[in-house]
Amino acid sequence: MDLKHRQEQLIDFVGGQWLVGNDSHVTGAYPRVDDKVLPGHLRDLVDERLNVRVADIHRPVLAIAGLLHDFDWDICPTPEDHPTYGAQILRDHGYPEDIIRAVLTHGEHTGIPRESQMEHTLFAVDELSGFIRAVGLVRPSKSLDDVTPKSVRRKLKDKNFAKDVSRDDIQKGADELGIDLDEHITFIVESMKPIAEQIGLAPSA
C-alpha cells in the first residue's frame, strides 16, 4: 500500500468517526489508528495534539483539525504546497470549511489570516508541542517532568537545536491566544504528560 493510499484511509477513518458522531474516538481516548495506516511522524502529531484541552472550543472538531493538519506532509509535490494540497483533498472528501480553514491557517506562508479560536489554538500548539517533545528527548531522564519553561526557553535560544522550528511562530502563537509564553509552555507540557510514553518519552511520575 503506497503512502498516498494510507493517507486517504486516514481521512476516511477520521471522517467516518466524525460523521457518525462517536465523540469517544476524538475526545479523551483519541483514535488509535494502525501503524500501517498512520506513518510515525503523523502518529506523533496525533498523540501530541489530541490531548490539548481547550474549554471554549468544541473539542471533537479541534481534535480532527489537529489530527489532519499535517497529513499531507509526505505526499505534497513540494513542501511549499503544504497545507494547501491537503486542504483540497479534505474539501474533496466533504470536510467542513472550519476544519479546512484551521488546516490552511496553521501555515504562515498561505497568507490566510487566522480568525477563529480554533485556528489560533492549532497554530499556537503546532510548533510548540513538537519543540517540547524534542526538549524532553534530550533531557537525561527523557521525561516531561524535567521540562520547564526555563529549559524550553534555553533551547529556544539555541539556534542549532530543532533549527527547523520557527521561534517567531512559537511566540506569535502565545501572543494570539493572549497568554504569557511561560504559561503556554506549562499548559502544553502538562497536556502531553498523560501520553508521554506514546510519543517516545518516559512516563511522568
N, C-alpha and C positions, 0 to 999 in steps of 0.2 A: 504494500500500500504506500503510495507516494505521500509526501508531506502535505501537498495541497488537499488531497482527499481526506487526510486525517483532520485538517483544519475545518473542512466542510462538515465532517462528522461532529466536531466540537460545536460548531454553530447550530447544527440541527439539534444536538443534545440539549444545549442550554436553552434554545428557543422552545423546545418541546416542554421542558420543565416549567418554563415561564408561562407558556400558553395554557397549560393545564392548571396553573395557579398553585402548584405544590411548593409553597414557600419554604418548606423544610429543606429543600435542596439548595437554597441560596441564603438561608439565614441560619446562624448557629452552626449546624453541620453543613458545610458547603459541599458542592458536588465533588465526589471523588471519581474523576474520570480516569479510565485505564491509561497506563503509561504509553501503551501503543497508539492511543489516540492523541494524547496530550504530551508534546515534547517537554523535556526537562525545564527549559527556560520559561515556557509559559506556565508550567506547573508551579514553579516558584512564585510567579506573579499572582497566580490564583491564591496560593496559600497566604501570601503577604497581604493582599488587598482585601480579601473577603472577611477578614477578622476585624477590620476597622469599624468602629461603632460610631455612627453619626445619628443623633437622635432626631434631627429635624428633616431627614431625607428618608423617603420610602426605601428601606434597606434592600429589599429584593431587587429593585431597579438599579440601585447603586452597585450591588453585588454583580449584576450582569454586566454593567458597564466596566467594572473593574476586571472581570473575568475576560472580557473580549477586547479590551482597548489595544492590546499589543498582539492579537492573534495573527496578524498578517506579517509580522516582522520577518519571518523566514521565507515568505513566498512573494514579497514585493519585488517587482522588476529592479528597482533601485531603492536605497534607503530613503531617498527624498520622496518616494511615493507613499511611504508610511506616514500617517494612517489613512490617507485619502483612499488608497487602494482597498483597504479593508472595509472602510465605511461604505463603499459602493457595494461590496459583497453583502454586508449586513442589510443594506437597503433592498437589495435584490431578494433577500430572504424574509422581508417583511418586518424587520425590526423598527420600532417607533423612532421618531426623529429625536426625542430627548436623549436616548441612548446613543444614537449616531452622532449627535452634536457633542456629547461628552467624549466620545472616541476622537472626534476631529479636533476638539479644542485642547486636548492634552498635549498636542504638538504645536509648539510656538510657531513653527515655520508655515503652518497652514494659514496664518493671518486671521483666523476666525476668533473674534473676541469671546471670552468666557462670560456667560451671563447668569446661569443658574447656580444654585448652591452645589448641586451635584457636579457640575463642570469644574467649579473652583476646588471642590474636595478631591476629585480624582487627580487633578493637576498637582495639588498640594501633597498628596500621598505618593504619587508615582515615583519621582526621583528619590525622595527621602527614604521610603521604605527599603528600596534596593540598597541605598547607601548604608543604612543602619545595619542591614544584614551583612554587608561587606565588613563593616567595623566589627561586628560580632565575631565574624570568622577569623579575624586576625588577633583577637584577644586570646591570651593564654588559656583561658577557661572555655573559649568558644561559646560563651553564654551571654544572653542579653541582660542577665543580672549585673554584668560588668560594663554595660553600655550606658553611659550617662550623657546628658547634654554637653558636658565639658569634653568628654572623649570624642564625641561626634564633631564638635566644633574644632578640636585639634586636628582631626583628619580632614575636615573641610579646608583647613588652611594648607594642607599638604597637597599641592597640585599634582603630584605624581601618584597619589592614592586615588583609585577609581576615577581616573582622569577624564573618562567619558561622561561622568555625571556633572551636569550643569549646576554649579554652585549658585548662580543667579536664579535659576528656576526654583531651587530649594527655598531660598529667601523669599522669592516672589510668591511662592505658594502659601507660606505663612502669612505674608502681608495681605494676600487676597482674602484669607479667612479672618483677618483682623486679630491674629493672636501672636504672642511672642514666640520666637523660634524655639527657645528652650522648652516652653510649654508644649509646643507642637512635637518636638523630638520625644519628650517624655510620653506623650499620648501614644505616639506610634510605637515606641518600644514596648509599652505595656500592652498594646493591642496585639503585638506579634508574639508575645511570650507564650500564650496557650498553644501555638502551633510551631514552637521553636524547633522541635525535633523533626517536623515535617519539612522544614526548609534548611536542614543540614546543620542546625545549631544544637548545643547542649540544652537539655531541659532546664527550665527555671526552677529554682527552689520553691 
